[in-house]
């Protein structure tokens, strides 16, 4: 599909979202009402309001404004015998996206894949069925208005067993699978898929407070890192240098600030001895856990080396933050912390395709291949060699 046509489809879809906002919110309310017992984290991800619709529209406009990812020449070479060789970006083909709760994925993730020239198969969760099917119909309406086949974007209304069968047998000719869900889903796809998989991994993000620190800044960054509990860029663990001056007083300040925001504060025996308002948890298994809840865990560390070791052992490889006034320490931390995004004196909440300037994202990859971090349209291509000759043979 030509770039102008892709952009026209995206612009048409943005207009349809503006026109049909009330209908989208009504469909979403049907989904919300059908699952009254869902937890706060899932409710936050599932809910669609005017603000979320505006964000979907903005993401479509941003993706439409980007350069086309297809057909970029990555390398070219002409041999002495006149053989001309080019390496160019090309689409993957058909991308299957498996996700839960978030209807905005139906717009934003599909837009990134579509801009890169891919066909998209969407498999959302049953809790968002009415929202997702309506949004898919709007996708297909935008395609039809622009004279394109509706099968560029399709929604799969499959049971769990049917989805597993699709993954095993690849009956729809999928070229890439992106599972956005729990670890059980991700492990199943990795084990059974016969095509490449991009893992949108768990968060479980760590923030390290160094001894040389603006502590008011540190509190601000921790609080902002926990502003939304349902997102993968939230902070779950805070590591505090044990030699921080006025340690007991500062731990108390941080705990009070968190509890005032309705966040449960947990910590090991050392932390509880400094502040008895903290709930005690000494099982190290909690360090592996992504909470997706108004809960945070504090612990002390001996310094940067231990902080990095803990992050690399326990975190999801998503995001890590250091709060320090020492630039040399920050540089070392950012080099050694093995995460897709690393921060010095800034909130983890910026790990997001829109915030990074790549527009809508299809996932935040915690793998090292084929790309890491927020995946926008520019990353949803592979490459192919194009060789042009006039009868050359290799002797």
C-alpha positions in Angstrom: 0.0 0.0 0.0 1.3 3.4 -0.9 2.3 5.7 1.9 -0.4 8.3 1.1 -3.1 5.7 1.2 -1.9 4.4 4.6 -2.0 7.9 6.0 -5.4 8.5 4.5 -6.8 5.3 6.2 -5.3 6.5 9.6 -6.7 10.0 9.2 -10.1 8.6 8.3 -10.1 6.3 11.3 -9.2 9.3 13.5 -12.2 11.2 12.2 -14.4 8.2 12.8 -13.3 8.1 16.4 -14.2 11.7 16.8 -17.6 11.2 15.3 -18.4 7.9 17.1 -17.0 8.7 20.6 -20.4 8.3 22.4 -20.9 4.9 20.7 -17.4 3.8 21.8 -18.0 4.8 25.4 -21.4 3.1 25.4 -19.9 -0.2 24.1 -17.2 0.1 26.7 -19.7 0.6 29.4 -21.4 -2.7 28.4 -18.0 -4.4 28.9 -17.4 -2.7 32.2 -20.9 -3.7 33.5 -20.4 -7.3 32.4 -17.4 -7.7 34.8 -18.3 -5.8 38.0 -15.9 -7.8 40.2 -12.7 -6.9 38.2 -9.8 -5.5 40.2 -8.8 -1.8 40.1 -5.9 -2.5 37.8 -8.0 -4.3 35.2 -10.8 -1.7 35.5 -8.2 1.1 34.8 -6.9 -0.7 31.7 -10.4 -1.6 30.4 -12.1 1.8 30.8 -12.5 4.1 27.8 -13.5 7.7 28.4 -13.1 10.9 26.4 -9.5 11.3 27.5 -8.6 7.8 26.2 -10.4 8.4 22.9 -8.5 11.7 22.5 -5.3 9.8 23.1 -6.2 7.2 20.4 -6.9 10.0 18.0 -3.6 11.8 18.8 -1.7 8.5 18.3 -3.3 8.0 14.8 -2.4 11.5 13.8 1.2 11.1 15.1 1.7 7.8 13.2 0.2 9.3 10.0 2.7 12.1 10.3 5.7 9.8 10.5 7.9 8.8 7.6 7.0 5.5 6.0 9.0 2.6 7.5 8.8 0.6 4.4 11.4 0.7 1.6 14.2 2.4 3.4 17.6 1.6 2.0 19.8 0.4 4.8 22.8 -0.5 2.7 23.8 -0.5 -1.0 26.8 -1.6 -2.9 27.7 -1.9 -6.6 30.4 -4.5 -7.4 33.1 -4.1 -10.0 31.1 -6.3 -12.4 28.1 -4.0 -12.2 26.0 -6.1 -9.8 24.0 -3.7 -7.7 23.0 -4.8 -4.1 20.6 -3.1 -1.8 19.2 -4.0 1.6 15.8 -2.5 2.3 13.2 -2.5 5.0 10.1 -4.6 4.3 7.0 -5.5 6.4 6.9 -8.7 8.4 3.7 -9.7 6.7 0.9 -10.7 9.1 1.2 -9.8 12.8 -0.9 -11.5 15.5 -1.4 -9.3 18.6 -2.7 -11.1 21.7 -3.7 -8.7 24.5 -6.0 -8.2 27.5 -8.3 -5.4 28.8 -7.0 -2.4 26.9 -9.2 -1.4 23.9 -6.8 1.4 23.0 -4.4 -1.4 21.8 -7.0 -2.1 19.1 -6.3 1.3 17.7 -2.7 2.2 18.7 -1.0 -1.1 18.3 -2.8 -1.9 15.0 -1.8 1.6 13.7 1.9 1.0 14.2 1.7 -2.4 12.4 -0.4 -1.0 9.6 1.9 2.0 9.0 4.7 -0.5 8.5 2.8 -2.3 5.9 1.7 -5.3 7.9 -1.7 -7.0 8.1 -3.0 -7.3 11.7 -4.9 -10.0 13.5 -6.2 -8.8 16.9 -7.0 -11.3 19.7 -8.3 -9.3 22.7 -9.7 -10.6 26.0 -13.4 -11.4 26.5 -13.7 -8.6 29.0 -13.3 -6.0 26.2 -15.3 -7.8 23.5 -17.8 -5.0 22.7 -15.2 -2.3 22.8 -12.8 -4.2 20.6 -15.3 -5.3 18.0 -16.7 -1.8 17.5 -13.2 -0.4 17.1 -12.3 -3.1 14.6 -15.5 -2.2 12.6 -14.3 1.4 12.6 -10.9 0.2 11.3 -12.6 -1.7 8.5 -14.9 1.3 7.7 -11.8 3.5 7.3 -10.3 0.9 5.0 -13.4 0.6 2.9 -13.8 4.4 2.5 -10.2 4.4 1.1 -10.9 1.6 -1.3 -8.9 -1.1 0.6 -9.8 -4.6 1.6 -11.0 -4.9 5.2 -8.8 -7.9 5.9 -5.9 -5.6 6.6 -7.2 -5.5 10.2 -9.3 -8.4 11.6 -10.5 -9.3 15.0 -10.4 -12.9 16.2 -13.3 -13.9 18.4 -11.6 -17.1 19.6 -11.8 -19.2 22.8 -8.6 -19.8 24.8 -8.4 -23.3 23.3 -8.9 -22.0 19.8 -6.2 -19.4 20.3 -3.8 -22.0 21.6 -4.5 -24.1 18.5 -3.9 -21.1 16.2 -0.5 -20.5 17.9 0.5 -24.2 17.6 -0.7 -24.7 14.0 -0.3 -21.2 12.5 -3.4 -21.8 10.4 -3.7 -18.1 9.4 -0.2 -17.7 8.1 1.1 -15.4 10.8 4.6 -14.1 10.5 5.1 -12.6 13.9 3.3 -12.9 17.3 3.2 -10.2 20.0 1.7 -11.5 23.2 0.8 -8.8 25.6 -0.4 -10.5 28.7 0.6 -12.6 31.7 3.6 -14.7 32.0 1.6 -17.9 31.3 0.5 -16.6 27.9 4.0 -15.4 27.0 5.6 -18.8 28.0 2.9 -20.7 26.0 3.6 -18.6 22.9 7.3 -18.9 23.2 7.1 -22.6 23.6 4.7 -23.4 20.9 5.0 -20.7 18.2 6.8 -21.6 15.0 7.3 -18.0 14.0 9.3 -15.1 15.7 7.8 -13.7 18.9 8.3 -10.2 20.4 7.7 -10.3 24.1 6.0 -7.2 25.7 7.4 -8.2 29.0 6.5 -7.5 32.6 7.4 -4.3 34.4 8.5 -4.8 38.0 10.6 -1.6 37.8 13.2 -0.6 40.3 14.3 2.9 41.5 17.6 3.4 43.3 18.0 6.3 45.7 21.8 7.0 46.0 23.4 8.6 49.1 24.2 11.7 47.2 20.7 12.8 46.4 18.1 15.5 46.3 15.6 13.5 48.5 12.6 15.7 47.7 13.2 14.9 44.1 13.5 11.2 44.9 10.1 11.3 46.7 8.5 13.1 43.7 9.8 10.5 41.3 8.7 7.6 43.4 5.2 9.0 43.8 4.9 9.8 40.1 6.3 6.3 39.3 3.3 4.9 41.2 0.7 7.3 39.9 -1.0 4.6 37.8 -0.7 1.1 39.2 -2.0 -0.8 36.2 0.8 0.2 33.7 4.0 -1.6 33.0 6.2 1.5 33.6 5.1 1.8 37.2 7.7 1.6 40.0 7.3 -1.5 42.3 10.7 -1.6 44.2 12.7 1.3 45.8 16.3 0.6 46.8 17.7 3.1 49.3 21.4 3.5 50.0 22.0 2.5 53.7 24.4 5.4 54.2 21.9 8.1 53.3 22.1 10.9 55.8 19.2 11.1 58.3 18.1 7.7 56.9 15.4 7.0 59.4 13.8 10.4 59.0 13.9 10.2 55.2 12.5 6.7 55.1 9.6 8.0 57.2 9.0 10.9 54.9 8.9 8.6 51.9 6.5 6.2 53.6 4.2 9.0 54.7 4.1 10.5 51.2 3.2 7.1 49.7 0.6 6.2 52.2 -1.1 9.6 51.7 -1.6 8.5 48.1 -3.2 5.3 49.2 -0.2 3.1 48.5 0.6 0.2 50.7 4.3 0.2 51.7 6.1 -3.0 52.4 9.6 -3.7 53.3 12.0 -6.1 54.9 13.0 -6.3 58.6 15.6 -3.5 58.2 13.1 -1.1 56.7 10.5 -1.9 59.4 13.1 -1.2 62.1 13.4 2.3 60.7 9.6 2.9 60.2 7.0 0.9 61.9 4.3 2.0 59.5 5.8 -0.3 56.9 4.3 -3.8 56.5 7.0 -6.5 56.9 7.8 -8.9 54.1 11.1 -10.9 54.3 10.5 -13.4 51.5 12.8 -12.4 48.6 10.3 -13.9 46.1 8.5 -10.6 46.3 11.4 -9.0 44.5 10.4 -10.9 41.3 6.8 -9.8 41.5 5.1 -7.2 39.3 2.4 -5.8 41.6 0.0 -4.0 39.3 -1.6 -2.8 42.6 -1.2 0.2 45.0 1.7 -1.5 46.6 5.4 -0.7 46.8 8.4 -2.5 48.4 11.4 -0.7 50.0 14.8 -2.2 50.9 18.2 -1.0 51.8 21.4 -1.6 49.7 25.0 -1.1 50.3 25.6 1.0 47.2 25.3 1.1 43.4 26.9 -2.3 42.8 24.3 -4.1 44.9 21.5 -2.0 43.4 22.5 -3.0 39.9 22.9 -6.7 40.9 19.4 -6.7 42.4 17.9 -5.0 39.3 19.5 -7.4 36.9 18.5 -10.4 39.0 14.9 -9.5 39.9 13.4 -6.9 37.6 11.6 -7.5 34.3 14.2 -5.8 32.3 11.8 -3.0 31.5 12.8 0.2 33.2 15.3 1.2 36.0 15.9 4.6 37.6 18.7 6.1 39.6 18.2 9.3 41.6 21.6 10.9 42.3 23.5 14.2 42.0 26.6 12.3 41.0 26.8 12.1 37.2 29.6 9.5 37.2 27.5 7.1 39.3 24.5 7.8 37.1 26.5 7.0 33.9 27.8 3.7 35.4 24.3 2.7 36.6 22.8 3.4 33.1 25.5 1.3 31.4 25.2 -1.6 33.8 21.5 -1.9 34.6 20.2 -4.4 32.0 16.9 -2.9 31.1 15.3 -1.6 28.0 15.1 2.0 29.4 17.3 3.5 32.0 16.8 6.9 33.7 18.8 9.5 35.6 16.7 11.7 37.8 13.4 11.2 35.8 10.2 9.3 36.3 9.9 5.7 35.0 6.4 6.8 33.6 8.1 8.2 30.5 8.8 4.7 29.1 6.1 5.0 26.5 6.1 5.2 22.7 4.2 8.5 22.7 6.4 10.1 25.3 9.6 8.9 23.5 8.4 10.5 20.2 7.8 7.3 18.3 4.0 7.8 18.3 1.7 4.8 19.1 3.5 1.7 20.3 2.6 -2.0 19.7 4.6 -3.2 22.7 7.5 -2.4 25.0 9.9 -5.2 24.2 12.1 -6.5 27.0 14.0 -8.7 24.6 17.3 -7.7 22.9 16.2 -8.9 19.5 15.0 -7.6 17.2 14.5 -4.3 19.0 14.2 -3.2 22.6 11.8 -0.8 24.5 8.8 0.9 22.9 8.2 -0.5 19.4 6.7 2.0 17.0 6.0 1.7 13.3 9.7 2.2 12.5 10.6 -1.0 14.3 7.9 -3.2 12.9 9.8 -4.0 9.7 12.4 -6.6 8.8 14.9 -6.4 6.0 15.4 -8.0 2.6 18.2 -8.0 0.0 17.5 -6.8 -3.5 20.1 -7.7 -6.1 20.0 -6.2 -9.7 22.1 -7.7 -12.5 22.5 -8.1 -16.2 23.4 -11.7 -16.4 26.4 -11.8 -14.0 27.5 -15.2 -12.8 29.9 -16.1 -10.1 33.0 -17.9 -11.4 
